[in-house]
Amino acid sequence: MAKTTKILLVQLYSNGDCLYATTVARQIKHDYPGCHLTWAISSFCKSIIAHNPFVDEVMEVNIAKNDVAAFRRFKKELNHRQQKGVFDEIFITHHTDTNLAFYDGSIRSSILKAYPHPITVPIMPVLQLSADEIKSSESFAIKHQLDHYKHVVLFEFAPQSGQLSITKEIAISIAETLVKKTGTAVVLSSANKIEHQNPAVIDGSTLTLRETAALTHHCTLLLGCSSGITWISTSSAAKLLPMVQILNATTTWVNPISRDFEQFHLPAEKVIELLEFNESKITRCVLEALDDFEKARNHFNQPIPLHFKTTGSIVYNLLCYLEFGAIALHIKVNRQVYGHRSAFYKELLMGFVTFPFRLIKNFFVKQVFKT
């Protein structure tokens, strides 16, 4: 009898990143037929891969999201396990440590690049819902009579991606304006409970992230911010909705839908991206998009400016561990995507120049001023 190949995939955080990595799990099963695939994932995110047909076993690993030192210790432990024969192959796609080198303006691209073999399977994130989760979403839709509305806007307003900061009060204000349009309801989706006297302003916090994927089949438009709900709406369990994305173009880790879709040759005609956080502009854009999406896109869509300031942070993090090879890889990856860009080389140089000052600053913040 042939020996079963034992493989470990390491992708700890976050929900959106783990969704991207389901493509890698699928590819592993394609590349290693009959293998046993264990996925190392944080307890916080493990539900995102529940029932996944390409995952045989789950290993819960609880390392703080930004604790690089702990992650490097974990990698050493895994190497010892591999030497002892616990795993035959270990693939680490988790977007930290040396894997930062793969960042090219798209998180999904970075994660897929971390897998050392070509991606030939469909890249659509794999999400397998249970019958109970689908039933829960159906019950939610019936309770709030979603089929009575012509338009149901799913509003992702409490993102964990860092792409946008929006308050509960502003989200409710936007929803109140939108539901003034006849036949329109807004589902405010976050972990924050919403109580509103207008039945068309609906609290979506009672649904899990997975159940929200099923809810997309009852919605007509997504108002999002490139966080978990946005990306779960692109999964196999969801309905890909026309979407208006509110983004912060100056955030360090930029991950816009448009750039992702462009890199993977996916159609972006049903995506509008807004870079100005203006409540009036957001509501006008959504209201026009409900009537004529193409017209609204022509009026409101704002191209995401290309910047490389992330490179400075990547260089700093890699220099902390003298990972010069990873820095060279980061240069190669970005040159392949964007060619020779002076802005990139400028940020690369600044990463080296500012490194000692940032190191001293961080030392004082962590050691001297800690409480």
C-alpha positions in Angstrom: 0.0 0.0 0.0 1.3 3.4 -1.0 2.2 5.8 1.9 -0.2 8.7 2.3 1.6 12.0 2.0 1.1 14.1 5.1 1.0 17.8 4.3 0.6 20.9 6.6 -0.7 24.2 5.3 -0.1 27.2 7.6 -2.4 30.1 7.3 -3.4 31.4 10.7 -5.2 34.8 10.0 -7.4 36.5 9.0 -10.8 35.4 7.6 -10.3 37.1 4.3 -6.7 35.7 4.0 -7.8 32.3 4.9 -10.5 32.4 2.2 -7.7 33.2 -0.3 -5.7 30.3 1.0 -8.6 27.8 0.3 -7.3 28.0 -3.3 -4.0 26.7 -2.1 -5.6 23.9 -0.2 -7.4 22.9 -3.4 -4.2 23.1 -5.3 -2.4 20.9 -2.8 -5.0 18.2 -3.2 -4.6 18.5 -7.0 -0.8 18.4 -6.8 -0.6 15.6 -4.2 -3.6 13.2 -5.0 -4.7 11.2 -1.9 -2.7 13.3 0.5 -3.8 14.0 4.1 -4.0 17.8 4.5 -3.8 19.5 7.9 -4.5 23.2 8.1 -2.8 25.2 10.9 -5.2 28.1 11.7 -6.1 30.3 14.6 -9.2 29.5 16.7 -10.6 32.9 15.7 -10.6 32.0 12.0 -11.1 28.2 12.0 -14.8 28.4 11.2 -14.0 29.8 7.8 -12.7 26.4 6.7 -15.4 24.3 8.4 -16.7 21.5 6.0 -14.0 22.5 3.5 -13.8 19.4 1.2 -10.0 19.9 0.7 -9.1 20.0 4.4 -8.8 16.7 6.3 -7.7 18.0 9.7 -7.5 21.3 11.5 -4.6 22.3 13.8 -5.5 25.2 16.1 -2.6 27.6 16.6 -3.1 30.6 18.8 -0.2 33.1 18.1 -0.9 36.8 18.4 -1.5 38.2 14.9 1.5 40.5 14.8 3.9 38.5 17.0 6.6 37.7 14.4 9.0 36.3 17.0 6.5 33.8 18.2 5.7 32.8 14.6 9.4 32.2 13.8 9.6 30.0 16.9 6.5 28.1 15.6 8.2 27.6 12.2 11.3 26.1 13.9 9.0 23.7 15.8 7.4 22.7 12.6 10.8 22.0 11.0 11.5 19.6 13.9 8.2 17.9 13.4 8.9 17.5 9.7 12.3 16.0 10.5 10.6 13.5 12.8 8.2 12.5 10.0 5.1 14.0 11.4 4.7 15.9 8.1 6.2 15.2 4.7 5.6 18.7 3.3 4.9 22.0 5.0 3.6 25.0 3.0 3.4 28.4 4.8 1.3 31.0 3.1 0.6 33.1 6.2 1.3 36.7 5.4 4.0 37.6 7.8 7.8 37.2 8.4 9.6 36.3 5.2 6.3 35.9 3.3 5.9 39.7 3.4 8.4 39.6 0.4 5.6 38.4 -1.8 3.4 41.5 -1.3 2.7 43.2 -4.7 -0.3 45.3 -3.9 -2.7 42.4 -3.5 -3.0 40.2 -0.5 -4.5 37.2 -2.4 -1.6 37.4 -4.9 0.9 37.4 -2.1 -0.6 34.4 -0.5 -0.8 32.4 -3.7 2.8 33.3 -4.5 3.9 31.8 -1.2 2.9 28.4 -2.5 5.9 27.2 -4.4 4.0 25.5 -7.3 1.8 27.0 -10.0 -1.8 27.7 -9.3 -3.8 25.8 -11.9 -7.1 25.3 -10.0 -9.9 27.9 -10.0 -9.0 30.8 -7.6 -12.6 31.3 -6.3 -12.4 30.9 -2.5 -14.0 27.7 -1.3 -16.7 28.0 1.3 -18.9 25.0 2.2 -22.0 25.9 4.2 -23.9 23.5 6.4 -27.7 23.0 5.9 -28.2 24.7 9.3 -26.3 27.8 8.2 -28.3 28.1 5.0 -31.5 27.6 7.0 -30.5 30.3 9.4 -30.0 32.8 6.6 -33.3 31.8 5.0 -35.1 32.4 8.3 -33.4 35.8 8.6 -34.6 36.7 5.2 -38.2 35.6 6.0 -38.2 37.4 9.4 -37.2 40.7 7.8 -39.3 40.1 4.6 -36.4 40.8 2.3 -38.3 39.5 -0.7 -40.7 42.4 -0.3 -38.0 44.9 -1.2 -36.8 45.7 -4.7 -33.3 46.6 -3.3 -31.5 45.0 -0.4 -28.1 46.6 0.4 -25.7 44.5 2.4 -23.6 47.1 4.3 -20.2 45.9 5.7 -19.4 48.7 8.1 -17.1 47.3 10.8 -14.1 46.1 8.9 -11.1 44.3 10.4 -8.9 44.8 7.4 -7.8 48.3 8.2 -9.1 49.5 4.9 -11.5 51.9 6.5 -12.6 53.4 9.8 -16.3 54.0 10.1 -18.5 54.6 13.2 -21.7 52.9 14.0 -23.5 56.2 14.0 -22.3 57.2 10.5 -23.3 53.7 9.2 -26.8 54.1 10.6 -27.0 57.6 9.1 -26.1 56.3 5.6 -28.6 53.5 6.0 -31.4 55.9 7.0 -30.8 57.9 3.9 -30.7 54.9 1.6 -34.0 53.4 2.9 -35.8 56.6 2.0 -35.7 55.2 -1.5 -38.9 53.3 -2.1 -38.5 49.5 -1.8 -35.0 49.6 -0.3 -33.7 47.9 2.8 -30.2 48.0 4.4 -28.7 45.1 6.3 -26.0 46.5 8.6 -23.5 43.7 8.9 -21.0 43.8 11.7 -20.5 42.4 15.3 -22.3 45.5 16.6 -25.9 45.1 17.5 -28.2 47.7 15.8 -31.6 48.6 17.2 -33.6 50.8 14.9 -37.3 51.7 14.7 -37.4 51.5 10.9 -37.8 47.9 9.9 -35.9 48.6 6.7 -32.7 49.3 8.7 -31.9 45.8 9.7 -29.4 44.4 12.3 -27.2 41.8 10.6 -25.1 41.1 13.7 -27.2 38.1 14.5 -25.7 36.2 11.5 -22.3 34.7 11.5 -19.8 35.6 8.7 -20.6 32.3 7.0 -24.4 32.8 7.3 -23.9 36.2 5.8 -22.4 34.5 2.7 -25.7 32.7 2.3 -27.5 36.0 2.8 -25.9 37.5 -0.3 -28.4 35.4 -2.3 -31.2 37.7 -0.9 -29.3 41.0 -1.6 -28.9 43.1 -4.6 -25.8 45.3 -3.8 -22.9 45.2 -1.4 -21.6 48.4 0.3 -18.3 47.2 1.6 -14.7 48.1 2.5 -12.5 45.2 1.3 -12.9 43.2 4.5 -14.2 39.8 5.4 -17.7 40.2 4.1 -16.5 41.7 0.8 -14.3 38.7 0.2 -16.7 36.1 1.4 -19.2 37.5 -1.2 -16.7 36.3 -3.8 -16.7 32.7 -2.5 -18.3 29.6 -3.9 -21.1 29.8 -1.3 -22.1 33.4 -2.1 -23.7 35.4 -4.8 -21.2 37.9 -6.3 -23.1 41.2 -5.9 -22.5 44.5 -7.7 -20.5 46.4 -5.1 -19.6 49.9 -3.9 -16.3 49.8 -2.0 -15.3 52.6 0.4 -11.5 52.6 0.7 -8.7 54.4 2.3 -6.1 54.8 -0.5 -3.3 55.8 1.9 -3.5 52.9 4.2 -0.3 50.9 4.4 -1.7 47.5 3.4 -3.8 48.4 0.4 -6.0 45.5 -0.9 -8.6 46.9 -3.3 -11.0 44.6 -5.2 -10.1 46.3 -8.5 -6.4 45.6 -8.3 -7.1 42.0 -7.2 -9.5 41.4 -10.0 -7.1 43.0 -12.5 -4.2 40.8 -11.4 -6.4 37.7 -11.8 -8.2 38.8 -15.0 -11.6 38.9 -13.3 -14.3 41.2 -14.5 -14.5 44.5 -12.5 -17.4 46.1 -14.3 -19.6 45.7 -11.3 -17.2 47.3 -8.8 -17.2 51.0 -7.9 -14.5 52.2 -5.5 -14.7 55.5 -3.6 -11.6 57.0 -2.0 -13.3 60.0 -0.4 -15.1 59.2 2.8 -18.0 61.6 2.3 -21.4 60.5 3.6 -23.3 62.5 1.0 -21.2 61.2 -1.9 -21.5 57.6 -0.6 -25.3 57.7 -0.4 -25.6 59.4 -3.8 -23.4 56.8 -5.4 -25.3 53.9 -3.9 -28.7 55.4 -4.8 -27.6 55.9 -8.4 -26.0 52.4 -8.6 -29.4 50.9 -7.5 -31.0 52.4 -10.6 -28.2 52.3 -13.1 -24.9 50.8 -12.0 -22.9 51.6 -15.2 -23.9 55.2 -15.0 -23.0 55.4 -11.3 -19.6 53.8 -12.1 -18.9 56.4 -14.7 -19.8 59.2 -12.3 -18.2 58.0 -9.1 -15.5 55.3 -9.6 -12.1 56.5 -8.5 -8.9 54.7 -9.7 -6.8 53.4 -6.8 -3.5 55.3 -6.9 -0.4 53.1 -6.9 2.0 53.7 -4.0 4.7 51.6 -2.5 4.9 52.9 1.0 4.2 49.3 2.2 7.7 48.5 1.0 9.2 50.6 3.7 7.4 48.6 6.4 8.3 45.3 4.7 12.0 46.3 4.6 11.9 47.3 8.2 10.4 44.0 9.3 12.8 41.9 7.2 15.8 43.8 8.4 14.9 43.1 12.0 15.8 39.5 11.2 18.5 40.2 8.6 16.4 38.6 5.9 18.3 40.1 3.0 17.3 37.3 0.7 13.6 38.1 1.3 14.2 41.7 0.5 15.8 40.7 -2.8 12.7 38.5 -3.5 10.4 41.5 -2.7 12.3 43.6 -5.3 12.0 40.8 -7.8 8.3 40.2 -7.2 7.4 43.9 -7.6 9.6 44.4 -10.6 7.8 41.5 -12.4 4.5 43.1 -11.7 5.2 46.8 -12.2 8.6 47.0 -14.0 11.2 49.5 -12.8 9.3 52.2 -10.8 11.3 55.0 -9.2 8.7 55.3 -6.5 9.3 51.7 -5.5 13.1 52.1 -5.3 12.6 55.3 -3.3 10.5 53.6 -0.7 13.0 50.7 -0.7 15.9 53.0 0.0 13.9 54.9 2.7 13.2 51.5 4.4 17.0 51.1 4.8 17.7 54.7 5.8 15.0 54.9 8.4 15.5 51.4 9.8 17.8 52.3 12.8 15.5 55.2 13.8 12.4 53.0 13.7 14.2 50.3 15.6 15.2 52.7 18.4 11.7 54.2 18.5 10.1 50.7 18.7 12.5 49.7 21.4 11.5 52.6 23.6 7.8 52.1 22.9 8.0 48.4 23.8 10.5 48.5 26.6 10.8 51.9 28.2 7.2 53.2 28.0 5.4 49.9 28.5 3.0 49.9 31.5 
